[in-house]
């Protein structure tokens, strides 16, 4: 008989983040995350991680007590979360493109999916410890022993504007030379051989020049450019023409399924997305119009690990490739990404990860990349253990700081007071 849940802990934290630039602005010095612990009657602990913005945190805190006394079952988690949606406040949620990770429109159902996903991962982790099996075994078994990740390159400032804010040793990257230097360090330190540049920051021609400089520095290695929908259809086609034979795909060059479909009809360069296909109800239009050739899944907002597997099956049915999206995260999220990626057949593209940009973690043994890949562990659950001292330190930072949501535009205004998040298209 399955053990029951005895306790659920929800801990908000703030993690340091470097000044990475994107379409909306720049990353703040600190980003909120939420860490979940599901503790069973027998003492097994399952871990989950998700966004830490107030709406997500409030909903997670409302759901947590509802799970106490239940068995380790994932099937009813989403329904339980939906029942607590009133605790979020629907009037604060609209269907516009948001700054928090630039992952398409923000809706109540996506907030619910993001919270349910974190609880699902924690339940799977606890169940894995109870049964002494890895999460990938609970998902049907792994089809690979390693998962490949790509270097996630950013235009960035050398440091945040205030002297007491987090610092790192990466330096500025504001031109093609800076991007290539960043890529070389990523390759040297982590072994990455696939490179993605976050665009939408400078004029398209400058970003094309950066990708071409990467192609010269890393001949034959996969390259991607992601401007987060910053370009018009005509600009997207100009960039696609300039990068055919150079990039393996363009990610969200323009905003909206109709615009993506128009670009796709006029270029042979594959288009990827984590903005116009971010929920199952967005799949039919995108696939029927051939708007995207690669979907970047993300278990956080798709609703969990099994939902990611479901998405993979849908993509296979329609001949659409699948890879993985990432934004700022810690080791629990990376462990979950690796577990589910190990179970998905035909994963042809390296998965995204922000992990090299984070200098902190809440697990006792942070992941080590070898050749740009992570080994898929066979240890019970996710294969990671909570570092409680680190968790308490990052929670105290949350208590002592007033950052409660990600806001890249507000962070940019600290340096450029007149900055406003651009309208679409920017170019």
C-alpha positions in Angstrom: 0.0 0.0 0.0 1.3 3.5 -0.9 2.5 5.7 1.9 0.5 8.8 2.6 1.6 12.4 2.7 2.3 13.6 6.3 3.5 17.1 5.7 4.1 19.6 2.8 6.5 22.5 3.1 6.5 25.5 0.8 9.6 27.7 1.0 10.1 30.9 -1.0 13.7 31.8 -1.8 15.6 34.4 -3.8 18.6 33.3 -5.9 21.2 35.6 -7.3 21.0 36.2 -11.1 23.5 38.0 -13.3 22.6 41.1 -15.5 21.5 39.1 -18.6 19.8 41.2 -21.3 16.7 40.3 -23.2 13.9 41.9 -25.1 12.1 43.0 -22.0 15.1 44.5 -20.2 17.6 42.8 -17.9 17.6 40.2 -15.2 17.3 41.5 -11.6 20.0 40.8 -9.1 17.7 38.3 -7.4 15.0 36.0 -8.8 12.2 34.3 -6.7 11.8 30.6 -6.7 9.6 28.2 -4.7 10.9 25.0 -3.2 8.5 22.3 -2.2 9.0 19.3 0.2 6.5 16.5 0.3 7.2 14.3 3.4 5.6 10.9 3.7 4.5 9.0 6.8 7.6 6.8 6.5 9.9 9.8 6.3 10.7 9.9 2.6 11.2 13.5 1.3 10.2 14.5 -2.3 11.4 17.8 -3.7 9.9 20.2 -6.3 10.8 23.6 -7.7 8.9 26.2 -9.5 8.5 30.0 -10.1 8.5 32.1 -7.0 6.4 35.1 -8.1 3.6 35.9 -5.7 0.7 34.3 -7.6 2.5 31.0 -7.9 3.7 31.1 -4.3 0.2 32.0 -2.9 -1.4 29.1 -4.9 1.3 26.6 -3.7 0.7 27.6 -0.1 -3.0 27.2 -0.5 -2.7 23.8 -2.1 -0.1 22.3 0.3 -2.4 21.6 3.3 -4.9 19.9 0.9 -2.4 17.2 0.1 -1.8 16.1 3.7 -3.2 12.6 4.3 -3.4 11.7 0.6 -1.5 8.8 -0.9 1.4 9.4 -3.2 -0.7 9.7 -6.4 -0.3 12.3 -9.1 -3.5 11.9 -11.1 -5.6 14.4 -9.0 -3.0 17.1 -8.4 -4.1 19.5 -11.2 -7.8 19.3 -10.0 -6.7 20.0 -6.5 -4.7 23.1 -7.6 -7.6 24.4 -9.8 -9.9 24.2 -6.8 -7.6 26.8 -5.0 -7.4 29.2 -7.9 -9.6 31.8 -6.1 -6.6 32.3 -3.8 -4.6 33.8 -6.8 -7.0 36.6 -7.7 -8.2 36.3 -11.4 -8.3 40.0 -11.8 -4.5 40.2 -11.7 -4.0 37.7 -14.6 -4.5 38.6 -18.3 -3.6 37.0 -21.6 -0.7 39.2 -22.6 2.9 38.3 -23.2 4.6 38.6 -19.9 8.2 39.5 -18.9 8.6 36.6 -16.5 10.6 34.2 -18.7 9.0 35.3 -22.0 7.1 32.1 -22.2 3.9 33.3 -24.0 0.6 34.4 -22.6 0.0 34.2 -18.9 -3.3 32.6 -17.8 -4.8 31.1 -14.7 -4.6 27.6 -16.3 -0.8 28.1 -16.8 -0.3 29.3 -13.3 -2.2 26.2 -12.1 -0.1 23.9 -14.3 3.1 25.4 -13.0 2.1 24.8 -9.4 0.7 21.3 -10.1 3.9 20.4 -11.9 6.1 21.3 -8.9 3.9 19.1 -6.7 3.9 16.3 -9.2 7.7 16.3 -9.3 7.9 16.2 -5.5 5.4 13.3 -5.3 7.4 11.4 -7.9 10.6 12.1 -6.0 9.0 10.9 -2.7 7.6 7.8 -4.5 10.9 7.0 -5.9 12.5 7.0 -2.5 9.7 4.9 -1.1 10.1 2.3 -3.8 13.9 2.7 -4.2 13.7 3.5 -7.9 14.6 6.6 -10.0 11.9 8.9 -11.3 12.7 7.8 -14.9 11.6 4.3 -14.0 8.3 5.6 -12.7 7.9 7.3 -16.0 8.4 4.1 -18.0 12.2 3.9 -18.1 15.0 5.8 -19.7 15.9 5.5 -23.4 19.3 7.2 -22.9 22.0 7.3 -20.3 23.0 11.0 -20.9 21.0 14.1 -21.7 22.7 16.8 -23.8 22.3 20.5 -23.0 23.2 23.6 -24.9 25.2 26.7 -23.8 22.7 29.5 -23.2 24.5 32.7 -24.3 23.3 36.2 -23.4 24.2 39.7 -24.1 25.0 41.0 -20.7 26.5 43.8 -18.6 29.6 43.2 -16.6 27.8 43.7 -13.4 24.6 45.0 -11.7 24.5 48.8 -11.1 24.7 48.7 -7.3 28.1 47.8 -5.7 26.6 45.5 -3.1 24.7 43.3 -5.6 25.8 39.9 -6.8 28.9 39.7 -8.9 30.4 37.1 -11.1 33.5 36.7 -13.3 32.0 36.5 -16.7 32.3 40.1 -17.8 30.3 42.0 -20.3 29.2 40.7 -23.7 27.7 43.4 -25.8 29.1 42.6 -29.3 30.0 39.6 -31.4 33.5 39.3 -29.9 32.0 39.3 -26.4 29.5 36.6 -27.3 32.2 34.4 -28.8 34.3 34.8 -25.7 31.4 33.8 -23.6 30.8 30.7 -25.7 34.4 29.7 -25.5 34.3 29.8 -21.7 31.0 27.8 -21.8 32.7 25.2 -24.0 35.8 25.1 -21.9 34.1 24.9 -18.5 31.1 22.7 -19.3 31.9 21.0 -22.6 28.9 22.4 -24.5 29.0 21.9 -28.2 25.6 23.5 -29.0 25.0 27.2 -28.6 21.9 29.4 -28.2 22.0 33.2 -28.2 19.2 35.1 -26.5 18.4 37.9 -29.0 15.9 40.7 -29.3 18.4 43.1 -27.6 20.2 44.7 -30.5 19.4 45.4 -34.2 18.9 42.1 -36.0 21.9 42.7 -38.2 24.2 42.8 -35.1 22.7 39.6 -33.7 23.1 37.9 -37.1 26.8 39.0 -37.0 27.1 37.4 -33.6 25.7 34.1 -34.8 28.0 34.2 -37.8 31.0 34.9 -35.5 30.0 31.8 -33.5 29.9 29.8 -36.7 33.4 30.8 -37.4 34.6 30.0 -33.9 32.7 26.7 -33.7 32.5 25.4 -37.3 29.8 22.7 -37.8 28.4 23.0 -34.3 24.6 23.7 -33.8 23.6 27.3 -33.3 20.3 29.0 -32.5 19.0 32.5 -32.1 16.0 33.5 -30.0 14.7 37.1 -30.1 11.5 36.3 -28.2 9.2 37.4 -31.0 10.9 40.7 -31.4 10.8 40.9 -35.2 8.1 41.5 -37.8 7.5 38.8 -40.4 9.6 40.6 -43.0 12.5 41.1 -40.6 12.2 37.4 -39.6 12.5 36.4 -43.2 15.5 38.6 -43.7 17.2 37.0 -40.7 16.2 33.5 -41.8 17.7 34.1 -45.2 20.9 35.4 -43.6 21.2 32.3 -41.3 20.2 29.5 -43.6 23.0 27.0 -43.5 24.3 28.6 -40.4 21.7 28.2 -37.6 19.9 24.9 -36.9 16.7 26.8 -36.1 15.3 30.2 -35.3 13.3 30.3 -32.0 10.2 32.6 -31.9 11.5 35.1 -34.5 8.0 36.7 -34.5 5.0 36.8 -32.2 1.9 34.7 -32.7 1.0 31.5 -34.5 -0.2 33.2 -37.7 3.0 35.2 -38.1 5.1 32.2 -37.4 3.2 30.2 -40.0 3.8 32.9 -42.6 7.5 32.9 -41.9 7.6 29.1 -42.0 6.0 29.1 -45.4 8.7 31.2 -46.9 11.9 29.7 -45.4 13.5 26.3 -45.1 15.0 27.2 -41.7 13.1 25.3 -39.0 11.2 27.5 -36.5 11.1 26.6 -32.8 8.9 28.0 -30.1 8.3 28.3 -26.4 5.9 31.2 -26.8 3.1 30.3 -29.2 2.8 26.7 -28.2 2.9 26.6 -24.4 -0.3 24.6 -23.6 -2.2 21.7 -25.3 -5.0 24.0 -26.6 -2.4 25.9 -28.6 -1.2 22.8 -30.4 -4.0 22.3 -33.1 -3.6 25.7 -34.8 0.2 25.7 -34.7 0.5 22.1 -36.1 -2.2 22.4 -38.7 -0.6 25.5 -40.1 2.9 24.2 -39.9 3.8 27.3 -37.8 6.5 25.5 -35.8 8.9 22.6 -36.5 10.3 22.3 -33.0 8.4 22.7 -29.7 10.5 23.6 -26.6 8.8 21.9 -23.8 9.1 22.9 -20.2 7.6 20.7 -17.5 7.1 23.7 -15.2 4.3 25.2 -17.2 3.2 22.3 -19.3 1.9 20.7 -16.2 4.6 18.2 -15.2 6.7 15.3 -16.3 3.8 13.1 -17.6 2.4 16.1 -19.5 5.8 16.5 -21.1 5.7 12.9 -22.2 2.2 13.5 -23.6 3.5 16.5 -25.5 6.3 14.4 -26.9 3.8 11.8 -28.2 1.7 14.5 -29.8 4.7 16.0 -31.5 5.8 12.5 -32.8 2.3 12.0 -34.2 2.6 15.2 -36.3 6.2 15.0 -37.2 7.2 18.0 -35.0 10.5 17.8 -33.1 10.8 18.4 -29.3 13.5 19.9 -27.1 13.4 21.8 -23.8 13.1 25.4 -22.8 14.7 26.9 -19.7 14.8 29.9 -17.6 16.5 30.7 -14.3 16.4 27.6 -12.1 18.3 25.5 -9.6 19.3 21.9 -9.3 15.9 20.4 -8.4 14.4 21.7 -11.7 17.5 20.5 -13.6 17.2 17.0 -12.1 13.5 16.8 -13.1 14.4 18.0 -16.6 17.0 15.4 -16.9 14.8 12.6 -15.6 12.0 13.3 -18.1 14.3 14.0 -21.0 15.9 10.6 -20.5 12.5 8.9 -21.2 11.6 10.8 -24.5 12.5 9.0 -27.7 13.9 11.0 -30.6 15.2 14.0 -28.7 17.4 15.3 -31.5 18.2 18.8 -30.2 20.2 19.7 -27.1 18.1 21.0 -24.2 18.4 24.6 -23.0 19.6 25.3 -19.5 20.4 28.5 -17.5 22.2 26.5 -14.9 25.7 27.8 -15.6 24.5 31.3 -14.8 23.5 30.4 -11.2 26.2 30.3 -8.6 23.9 29.0 -5.8 21.9 25.8 -5.3 19.7 24.0 -2.8 21.0 20.5 -3.4 24.0 19.0 -1.6 25.8 18.0 -4.8 25.2 20.4 -7.7 25.2 18.9 -11.2 28.4 18.5 -13.1 28.3 18.7 -16.9 30.7 16.5 -18.9 30.9 17.1 -22.6 27.8 19.3 -22.3 25.8 16.4 -21.0 24.4 15.2 -17.7 24.5 11.5 -16.7 21.0 10.2 -15.9 21.2 8.9 -12.3 19.7 5.6 -11.2 19.6 6.7 -7.6 16.1 6.8 -6.0 13.8 9.6 -6.9 15.3 12.6 -8.7 18.8 11.6 -7.5 19.4 14.8 -5.5 19.3 15.7 -1.8 18.2 19.0 -0.2 20.9 21.2 1.3 18.8 22.6 4.1 21.5 25.1 5.2 21.5 26.6 1.7 17.7 26.6 1.6 17.5 28.5 4.9 20.0 31.0 3.7 18.1 31.8 0.5 14.8 31.9 2.4 16.3 34.5 4.8 17.3 36.5 1.7 13.7 36.4 0.6 12.5 37.5 4.0 15.0 40.4 4.1 14.3 41.5 0.5 11.2 43.0 -1.1 11.6 41.3 -4.5 8.4 39.2 -5.0 8.2 38.9 -8.8 10.5 38.9 -11.8 10.4 42.2 -13.6 13.1 42.7 -16.2 11.8 46.1 -17.4 11.9 47.5 -13.8 15.5 46.3 -13.5 16.4 48.0 -16.7 14.9 51.3 -15.5 17.4 51.4 -12.7 20.0 52.3 -15.3 17.7 53.7 -18.1 14.9 55.5 -16.3 12.8 56.0 -19.5 12.9 52.3 -20.5 9.7 50.6 -21.3 9.3 47.1 -22.4 9.1 47.2 -26.2 5.9 46.6 -28.1 5.8 43.8 -30.7 7.4 43.8 -33.2 10.4 45.8 -32.0 12.0 45.5 -35.5 
